[in-house]
Amino acid sequence: MLEIVEITGLSEQGKSKPYLCRGEDERLYYVKGQNATSSSRCREWIVGHLARAFGLPVPPFCLVNVSPELLAETPDEWQNIGAGVAFASAKQDGYQWFELGFVDSVERQLRRDLVMFDWWVRNQDREENNTNLLWESVSKSLLVIDFDTSFDESFFPTFFLNYHVFSRDWEDVSGDCLLRADYQQRFSTALAVLNEACDNLPLGWMNGSTSSDGELSLDVVRTVLGRCETHDQLWRVE
């Protein structure tokens, strides 16, 4: 596990406000420790693996350790990162926050992939005013970040379809039976990494069965993702 050797401060972007930290490999990482809930860290870890298996462009991510010794040297206002295992996403130089004006510059296939993937994992926190995407304008390269609200039990399909940054691409898929079948197959293929991702979660990050006090359960994860096996459940808009 990668060791964090320096905590440099809070990120300026993103609602979850991760800490920017330096790893022992000299790279910079956005780190979510105890300043984020264990369930949000679970979501980042699990859905990050699913997104990568599905083929979405996600920055490299890993588990890192913040030592008690490093925490003791950290300013008081940053102490809530906590000591112990945390989730980290590698900082990507040259990228900026994705704005609505860039939408038409993103390849249609990638727009479709992302709106369909977010629909599958029930992540509605990729709105027009908070895209949770990064953009590199020279190469027109997109990076997908922040899956910490996935498996949302209060997911509202209508809200998602009205406000997702790539919502207009939903109808291309939902109205085409061949595209729907293709996405269901791709979801099922990506699902193969779920067990490995869950097996490598730190102890205590996830409940084994039912949800309680905002914690995430494996039952909820499997129920949400299992919709890809049933046509009516995956495409139902209510």
Backbone as numpy.savetxt, mean C-alpha at the origin, in Angstrom:
# Nx Ny Nz CAx CAy CAz Cx Cy Cz
17.56 -8.56 8.91 16.72 -7.36 8.91 17.60 -6.11 8.91
17.22 -5.16 8.09 18.00 -3.93 7.96 17.91 -3.10 9.23
19.03 -2.58 9.66 19.08 -1.74 10.86 19.02 -0.27 10.46
18.18 0.50 11.16 18.12 1.94 10.96 19.22 2.58 11.81
20.00 3.47 11.18 21.13 4.07 11.89 20.93 5.57 12.15
19.93 6.17 11.47 19.69 7.60 11.68 18.23 7.92 11.39
17.60 8.70 12.26 16.25 9.21 12.04 16.38 10.69 11.74
15.99 11.11 10.53 16.24 12.49 10.12 15.04 13.40 10.28
13.85 12.84 10.43 12.67 13.68 10.65 11.44 13.14 9.96
10.34 13.88 10.09 9.08 13.48 9.51 9.01 13.82 8.03
8.33 12.96 7.27 8.07 13.25 5.86 7.12 14.44 5.75
7.29 15.22 4.69 6.43 16.37 4.47 5.14 16.00 3.74
5.11 14.81 3.13 3.95 14.42 2.34 3.34 13.13 2.87
2.06 12.94 2.56 1.36 11.74 2.99 0.68 11.94 4.32
-0.57 11.47 4.42 -1.34 11.66 5.64 -0.76 10.87 6.82
-0.10 9.74 6.53 0.39 8.89 7.61 1.69 9.41 8.24
2.34 10.38 7.59 3.54 11.03 8.12 4.61 10.03 8.59
5.16 9.26 7.66 6.27 8.38 8.04 7.51 9.18 8.36
8.47 8.52 8.98 9.76 9.16 9.26 10.75 8.83 8.14
11.55 9.83 7.80 12.63 9.61 6.84 13.86 9.18 7.64
14.37 8.00 7.31 15.46 7.40 8.09 16.55 6.88 7.15
17.74 6.74 7.70 18.85 6.16 6.94 19.13 4.76 7.45
19.24 3.82 6.51 19.56 2.45 6.88 21.05 2.20 6.92
21.42 1.06 7.44 22.85 0.72 7.49 23.44 0.53 6.09
22.58 0.40 5.08 23.04 0.32 3.69 23.24 1.69 3.07
23.08 2.77 3.86 23.25 4.17 3.46 22.08 4.70 2.61
21.06 3.90 2.37 19.89 4.38 1.64 18.91 5.05 2.59
18.09 5.95 2.03 17.04 6.59 2.81 15.73 5.83 2.64
14.97 5.75 3.74 13.71 5.02 3.74 12.64 5.84 4.44
11.41 5.69 3.96 10.26 6.20 4.69 9.79 5.08 5.62
9.81 5.36 6.93 9.62 4.30 7.93 8.35 4.56 8.74
7.54 3.53 8.87 6.35 3.57 9.72 6.56 2.60 10.88
6.77 3.18 12.04 6.95 2.39 13.25 5.73 2.47 14.12
5.94 2.70 15.41 4.82 2.76 16.34 4.00 4.03 16.18
4.48 4.97 15.36 3.67 6.13 15.01 2.52 5.75 14.09
2.55 4.55 13.53 1.45 3.99 12.74 0.91 2.77 13.48
-0.35 2.43 13.26 -0.92 1.27 13.92 -0.32 -0.01 13.35
-0.37 -1.07 14.15 0.15 -2.35 13.67 -0.67 -2.83 12.47
-1.98 -2.55 12.46 -2.81 -3.00 11.34 -2.43 -2.27 10.04
-2.08 -0.99 10.13 -1.68 -0.26 8.92 -0.35 -0.79 8.40
0.55 -1.17 9.31 1.81 -1.76 8.87 1.59 -3.12 8.23
0.64 -3.90 8.77 0.27 -5.18 8.15 -0.21 -4.97 6.73
-1.08 -3.99 6.57 -1.64 -3.71 5.24 -0.53 -3.33 4.26
0.39 -2.49 4.69 1.49 -2.09 3.82 2.30 -3.31 3.37
2.61 -4.18 4.32 3.45 -5.34 4.04 2.74 -6.34 3.13
1.51 -6.69 3.48 0.78 -7.70 2.71 0.44 -7.19 1.31
-0.14 -6.00 1.23 -0.58 -5.48 -0.07 0.62 -5.09 -0.92
1.72 -4.69 -0.30 2.94 -4.45 -1.07 3.37 -5.70 -1.82
3.32 -6.85 -1.14 3.68 -8.11 -1.80 2.69 -8.44 -2.93
1.40 -8.24 -2.67 0.40 -8.51 -3.70 0.59 -7.59 -4.90
0.84 -6.31 -4.63 1.02 -5.34 -5.72 2.22 -5.70 -6.57
3.29 -6.08 -5.93 4.50 -6.46 -6.67 4.24 -7.71 -7.52
3.55 -8.70 -6.95 3.23 -9.92 -7.70 2.28 -9.63 -8.86
1.40 -8.65 -8.67 0.43 -8.27 -9.69 1.10 -7.50 -10.83
2.24 -6.87 -10.54 2.97 -6.14 -11.56 2.91 -4.64 -11.45
2.44 -4.12 -10.32 2.42 -2.67 -10.14 3.82 -2.17 -9.78
4.15 -0.95 -10.22 5.46 -0.38 -9.88 5.47 0.18 -8.46
5.99 -0.58 -7.53 6.08 -0.14 -6.13 7.56 0.01 -5.76
7.91 1.01 -4.95 9.30 1.13 -4.51 9.70 -0.10 -3.68
10.99 -0.41 -3.65 11.44 -1.51 -2.79 11.02 -1.25 -1.34
10.59 -2.31 -0.66 10.18 -2.17 0.74 10.72 -3.34 1.54
10.79 -3.16 2.85 11.35 -4.20 3.71 10.96 -3.92 5.16
11.29 -4.85 6.01 11.18 -4.65 7.45 12.52 -4.14 7.97
12.45 -3.20 8.90 13.67 -2.63 9.48 13.57 -2.66 11.00
14.70 -2.50 11.64 14.72 -2.45 13.10 15.22 -1.10 13.58
14.48 -0.51 14.52 14.91 0.71 15.20 15.34 0.30 16.60
16.61 0.44 16.91 17.12 -0.03 18.19 16.75 0.92 19.34
16.66 0.40 20.56 16.42 1.26 21.72 17.53 2.29 21.88
18.75 1.92 21.51 19.89 2.84 21.64 19.73 4.04 20.70
19.29 3.76 19.45 19.07 4.85 18.51 17.92 5.73 18.97
16.86 5.11 19.47 15.69 5.87 19.93 16.08 6.80 21.07
16.97 6.35 21.95 17.39 7.17 23.09 18.11 8.43 22.65
18.71 8.39 21.45 19.44 9.54 20.93 18.57 10.44 20.06
17.30 10.04 19.87 16.39 10.75 18.98 15.69 11.88 19.72
15.48 13.04 19.07 14.76 14.14 19.74 13.40 13.69 20.25
12.97 14.27 21.35 11.72 13.87 22.00 10.52 13.89 21.06
10.48 14.89 20.16 9.30 15.02 19.29 9.22 13.92 18.23
10.29 13.13 18.09 10.28 12.02 17.14 10.23 10.66 17.83
10.10 10.66 19.13 10.17 9.41 19.88 9.04 8.44 19.55
7.94 8.95 18.98 6.80 8.05 18.75 7.03 7.07 17.61
8.17 7.15 16.94 8.49 6.11 15.98 8.69 4.77 16.69
9.13 4.84 17.94 9.26 3.64 18.78 10.44 2.77 18.39
10.81 1.90 19.31 11.86 0.91 19.05 11.22 -0.38 18.58
11.95 -1.14 17.78 11.46 -2.43 17.32 11.31 -2.48 15.81
10.58 -3.47 15.35 10.44 -3.71 13.91 9.45 -2.72 13.30
9.81 -2.18 12.14 8.97 -1.19 11.44 8.93 -1.52 9.96
7.98 -0.90 9.28 7.86 -1.06 7.82 8.61 0.08 7.14
9.35 -0.23 6.07 10.13 0.80 5.39 9.99 0.68 3.88
9.85 1.84 3.24 9.80 1.94 1.78 10.95 2.83 1.32
11.74 2.35 0.37 12.94 3.08 -0.05 12.57 4.39 -0.75
13.24 5.46 -0.37 13.03 6.76 -0.99 13.56 6.73 -2.42
12.76 7.28 -3.34 13.13 7.30 -4.75 13.45 8.71 -5.20
14.69 8.98 -5.56 15.10 10.32 -5.97 14.49 10.69 -7.32
14.19 11.97 -7.47 13.71 12.49 -8.74 12.21 12.44 -8.92
11.49 11.90 -7.93 10.04 11.79 -8.04 9.34 12.91 -7.27
8.18 13.30 -7.75 7.36 14.31 -7.11 5.98 13.73 -6.84
5.19 14.44 -6.05 3.82 14.00 -5.76 3.00 14.06 -7.05
2.22 13.03 -7.30 1.43 12.94 -8.52 0.21 13.86 -8.43
0.05 14.69 -9.45 -1.08 15.61 -9.53 -2.03 15.21 -10.66
-3.25 15.71 -10.59 -4.27 15.33 -11.58 -3.85 15.67 -13.01
-3.04 16.70 -13.17 -2.61 17.09 -14.51 -1.76 16.05 -15.20
-1.27 15.06 -14.45 -0.41 14.02 -15.04 -1.21 12.80 -15.51
-2.50 12.76 -15.24 -3.29 11.54 -15.49 -3.16 11.07 -16.93
-3.30 11.96 -17.89 -3.27 11.56 -19.29 -1.89 11.10 -19.75
-0.87 11.38 -18.96 0.49 10.94 -19.30 0.78 9.52 -18.85
-0.12 8.96 -18.03 0.05 7.58 -17.56 -0.54 6.62 -18.58
0.19 5.56 -18.90 -0.31 4.58 -19.86 -1.65 4.01 -19.41
-2.55 3.82 -20.36 -3.90 3.37 -20.03 -3.88 2.02 -19.30
-3.00 1.12 -19.73 -2.94 -0.19 -19.09 -2.60 -0.06 -17.61
-1.66 0.82 -17.28 -1.28 1.01 -15.88 -2.41 1.66 -15.09
-3.12 2.61 -15.70 -4.27 3.21 -15.02 -5.31 2.15 -14.71
-5.60 1.32 -15.68 -6.56 0.23 -15.46 -6.08 -0.70 -14.34
-4.80 -1.09 -14.43 -4.27 -2.02 -13.44 -4.42 -1.48 -12.03
-4.13 -0.20 -11.86 -4.15 0.35 -10.51 -5.56 0.50 -9.97
-6.49 0.98 -10.79 -7.85 1.13 -10.28 -8.46 -0.24 -9.99
-8.13 -1.24 -10.79 -8.66 -2.57 -10.54 -8.01 -3.21 -9.31
-6.71 -3.01 -9.14 -6.04 -3.56 -7.97 -6.58 -2.94 -6.69
-6.73 -1.61 -6.67 -7.28 -0.93 -5.49 -8.70 -1.41 -5.20
-9.48 -1.66 -6.26 -10.83 -2.20 -6.08 -10.75 -3.58 -5.42
-9.83 -4.40 -5.89 -9.69 -5.76 -5.35 -9.34 -5.75 -3.87
-8.37 -4.94 -3.47 -7.92 -4.93 -2.08 -8.71 -3.95 -1.21
-9.69 -3.32 -1.81 -10.53 -2.34 -1.10 -9.71 -1.22 -0.49
-8.97 -0.57 -1.33 -8.20 0.61 -0.93 -8.81 1.83 -1.60
-9.55 2.63 -0.85 -10.17 3.81 -1.45 -9.43 5.10 -1.10
-8.21 4.97 -0.60 -7.41 6.14 -0.25 -6.43 6.49 -1.37
-6.97 6.65 -2.56 -6.18 7.12 -3.69 -7.05 8.10 -4.48
-7.43 9.14 -3.78 -8.40 10.08 -4.32 -7.72 11.16 -5.17
-8.53 11.89 -5.87 -8.02 12.93 -6.75 -7.20 13.98 -6.00
-7.58 14.25 -4.74 -6.84 15.27 -3.97 -5.79 14.66 -3.05
-5.65 13.36 -3.08 -4.61 12.69 -2.29 -4.30 11.37 -2.98
-3.46 11.43 -4.02 -3.31 10.30 -4.94 -2.45 9.17 -4.38
-1.56 9.47 -3.44 -0.62 8.46 -2.95 0.12 7.79 -4.10
0.56 8.63 -5.02 1.35 8.21 -6.17 2.53 9.16 -6.32
3.61 8.68 -6.91 4.78 9.49 -7.20 5.02 9.51 -8.71
5.59 10.62 -9.20 5.72 10.79 -10.66 7.09 11.35 -11.00
7.70 10.77 -12.04 8.96 11.27 -12.57 8.67 11.77 -13.98
8.77 13.08 -14.19 8.23 13.69 -15.40 9.07 13.42 -16.66
10.38 13.24 -16.52 11.21 13.03 -17.71 10.91 11.68 -18.35
10.93 10.63 -17.54 10.66 9.28 -18.06 9.18 8.93 -18.04
8.36 9.83 -17.49 6.92 9.59 -17.31 6.69 8.27 -16.56
7.37 8.19 -15.43 7.35 6.97 -14.63 6.52 7.18 -13.37
5.65 6.21 -13.08 4.75 6.27 -11.94 5.19 5.25 -10.89
5.09 5.64 -9.62 5.31 4.72 -8.51 4.09 4.74 -7.60
3.73 3.58 -7.10 2.54 3.42 -6.26 2.97 3.22 -4.82
2.43 4.04 -3.91 2.78 3.95 -2.50 1.51 3.94 -1.65
1.69 3.64 -0.38 0.64 3.77 0.64 -0.57 2.87 0.39
-0.51 1.69 1.01 -1.64 0.76 0.98 -2.22 0.57 2.37
-2.01 1.53 3.25 -2.31 1.31 4.67 -3.78 1.38 5.03
-4.66 1.65 4.07 -6.10 1.60 4.36 -6.78 0.47 3.60
-6.02 -0.44 3.03 -6.61 -1.57 2.31 -7.40 -2.47 3.25
-8.25 -3.31 2.67 -9.14 -4.21 3.42 -10.11 -3.41 4.30
-10.53 -2.28 3.78 -11.40 -1.37 4.54 -12.79 -1.98 4.66
-13.21 -2.25 5.89 -14.53 -2.84 6.11 -15.66 -1.83 5.92
-15.31 -0.54 5.81 -16.32 0.48 5.52 -16.19 0.97 4.08
-15.64 0.11 3.23 -15.44 0.44 1.82 -16.78 0.74 1.14
-16.84 1.89 0.42 -18.04 2.30 -0.29 -17.75 2.29 -1.78
-18.28 1.31 -2.52 -18.01 1.23 -3.96 -18.33 2.51 -4.72
-19.45 3.15 -4.40 -19.83 4.36 -5.12 -18.82 5.47 -4.90
-18.38 5.63 -3.66 -17.36 6.64 -3.36 -16.09 6.34 -4.15
-15.68 5.09 -4.13 -14.47 4.68 -4.84 -14.57 5.04 -6.32
-15.69 4.70 -6.95 -15.85 4.91 -8.38 -16.01 6.38 -8.73
-16.40 7.20 -7.78 -16.52 8.63 -8.03 -15.21 9.38 -7.85
-14.35 8.90 -6.93 -13.22 9.73 -6.52 -11.83 9.11 -6.73
-11.74 7.85 -7.09 -10.41 7.28 -7.35 -9.77 8.06 -8.49
-8.47 8.29 -8.38 -7.78 9.14 -9.36 -7.89 8.58 -10.78
-8.05 7.27 -10.93 -8.20 6.67 -12.25 -9.59 6.05 -12.43
-10.59 6.63 -11.79 -11.94 6.05 -11.82 -12.51 5.95 -13.22
-12.12 6.84 -14.11 -12.69 6.83 -15.46 -12.31 5.57 -16.23
-11.25 4.90 -15.80 -10.80 3.68 -16.48 -11.53 2.44 -15.99
-12.34 2.58 -14.95 -13.08 1.45 -14.42 -14.03 0.85 -15.46
-14.75 1.70 -16.18 -15.76 1.21 -17.11 -15.14 0.44 -18.27
-13.89 0.73 -18.63 -13.23 -0.03 -19.69 -13.19 -1.51 -19.35
-13.00 -1.79 -18.06 -12.88 -3.18 -17.62 -14.24 -3.76 -17.26
-15.01 -3.03 -16.46 -16.27 -3.56 -15.95 -17.26 -3.88 -17.07
-17.13 -3.20 -18.20 -18.05 -3.43 -19.30 -17.57 -4.43 -20.32
-16.43 -5.08 -20.06 -15.84 -6.02 -21.01 -15.63 -7.36 -20.32
-16.39 -8.37 -20.72 -16.31 -9.66 -20.03 -14.95 -10.32 -20.16
-14.25 -10.08 -21.27 -12.92 -10.67 -21.45 -11.90 -10.01 -20.53
-11.97 -8.69 -20.40 -11.07 -7.99 -19.49 -11.35 -8.38 -18.04
-12.61 -8.52 -17.68 -12.95 -8.94 -16.32 -12.35 -10.31 -16.01
-12.47 -11.22 -16.94 -11.92 -12.57 -16.74 -10.40 -12.52 -16.61
-9.77 -11.67 -17.41 -8.31 -11.55 -17.36 -7.86 -11.01 -15.99
-8.56 -10.01 -15.48 -8.18 -9.46 -14.18 -8.42 -10.46 -13.05
-9.51 -11.21 -13.14 -9.74 -12.22 -12.11 -8.61 -13.24 -12.09
-8.12 -13.62 -13.26 -7.02 -14.56 -13.32 -5.74 -13.96 -12.76
-5.49 -12.71 -13.08 -4.29 -12.04 -12.56 -4.35 -11.88 -11.05
-5.52 -11.58 -10.52 -5.67 -11.49 -9.07 -5.39 -12.84 -8.42
-5.94 -13.89 -8.99 -5.74 -15.23 -8.44 -4.26 -15.62 -8.46
-3.56 -15.23 -9.50 -2.13 -15.53 -9.59 -1.35 -14.77 -8.52
-1.67 -13.49 -8.35 -0.98 -12.68 -7.34 -1.26 -13.19 -5.94
-2.42 -13.78 -5.74 -2.83 -14.26 -4.43 -1.90 -15.35 -3.89
-1.13 -15.95 -4.78 -0.22 -17.03 -4.38 0.85 -16.56 -3.38
1.11 -15.26 -3.32 2.16 -14.77 -2.41 1.61 -14.45 -1.02
0.30 -14.57 -0.84 -0.30 -14.15 0.44 0.25 -14.92 1.63
0.30 -16.22 1.54 0.74 -17.01 2.69 2.17 -16.66 3.10
3.05 -16.51 2.12 4.44 -16.17 2.44 4.53 -14.80 3.10
3.76 -13.84 2.57 3.78 -12.50 3.16 3.30 -12.54 4.60
2.21 -13.26 4.86 1.67 -13.35 6.21 2.62 -14.10 7.14
3.27 -15.14 6.62 4.20 -15.93 7.45 5.39 -15.10 7.90
5.72 -14.04 7.16 6.88 -13.22 7.49 6.52 -11.93 8.21
5.26 -11.81 8.62 4.88 -10.65 9.44 5.47 -10.78 10.84
5.91 -9.69 11.43 6.37 -9.73 12.82 5.24 -10.18 13.76
5.60 -10.88 14.80 4.61 -11.34 15.77 3.86 -10.16 16.37
2.55 -10.30 16.49 1.75 -9.26 17.12 1.20 -8.22 16.18
1.65 -8.23 14.92 1.13 -7.23 13.98 -0.28 -7.56 13.52
-0.66 -8.84 13.50 -1.97 -9.22 13.00 -2.65 -10.22 13.93
-3.98 -10.07 14.08 -4.76 -11.07 14.79 -4.95 -12.30 13.93
-5.09 -13.44 14.55 -5.24 -14.67 13.79 -6.62 -14.87 13.21
-7.64 -14.34 13.86 -8.99 -14.61 13.37 -9.80 -13.32 13.27
-10.63 -13.04 14.24 -11.53 -11.89 14.13 -10.84 -10.56 14.42
-11.41 -9.50 13.86 -10.87 -8.16 14.10 -11.36 -7.63 15.45
-10.55 -6.81 16.08 -10.97 -6.14 17.31 -10.12 -4.90 17.52
-10.75 -3.85 18.02 -10.03 -2.61 18.35 -9.20 -2.10 17.19
-9.75 -2.21 15.98 -9.06 -1.67 14.82 -7.97 -2.56 14.26
-7.72 -3.71 14.88 -6.69 -4.61 14.38 -7.19 -5.34 13.13
-6.26 -5.78 12.32 -6.58 -6.50 11.09 -6.50 -8.00 11.35
-7.44 -8.75 10.79 -7.42 -10.20 10.96 -7.18 -10.88 9.62
-6.60 -12.06 9.68 -6.36 -12.84 8.48 -7.68 -13.24 7.82
-8.71 -13.44 8.63 -10.02 -13.77 8.07 -10.53 -12.66 7.15
-10.38 -11.42 7.60 -10.82 -10.28 6.79 -10.00 -10.21 5.50
-8.70 -10.39 5.61 -7.83 -10.35 4.44 -8.26 -11.40 3.41
-8.45 -12.61 3.87 -8.81 -13.70 2.95 -10.20 -13.49 2.34
-11.12 -12.95 3.12 -12.47 -12.70 2.60 -12.44 -11.65 1.49
-11.72 -10.55 1.74 -11.64 -9.48 0.73 -10.97 -9.99 -0.54
-9.82 -10.64 -0.38 -9.07 -11.08 -1.56 -9.76 -12.24 -2.27
-10.49 -13.07 -1.51 -11.16 -14.22 -2.10 -12.28 -13.86 -3.05
-12.67 -12.59 -3.09 -13.69 -12.16 -4.03 -13.29 -12.41 -5.48
-11.99 -12.50 -5.73 -11.53 -12.72 -7.11 -11.92 -14.10 -7.63
-12.31 -14.99 -6.73 -12.70 -16.34 -7.14 -14.18 -16.42 -7.49
-14.93 -15.37 -7.18 -16.38 -15.38 -7.42 -16.77 -14.16 -8.23
-17.23 -14.38 -9.44 -17.53 -13.29 -10.36 -18.50 -12.28 -9.76
-19.60 -12.74 -9.18 -20.63 -11.83 -8.66 -20.10 -10.97 -7.52
-19.27 -11.55 -6.67 -18.76 -10.79 -5.52 -17.76 -9.72 -5.95
-16.87 -10.04 -6.86 -15.82 -9.09 -7.26 -16.39 -7.88 -7.97
-17.39 -8.07 -8.81 -17.88 -6.98 -9.65 -19.14 -6.32 -9.13
-19.56 -6.71 -7.94 -20.79 -6.13 -7.38 -20.55 -4.68 -6.97
-21.42 -3.80 -7.42 -21.38 -2.39 -7.05 -22.68 -2.08 -6.31
-22.55 -1.83 -5.01 -23.75 -1.56 -4.20 -23.55 -0.31 -3.38
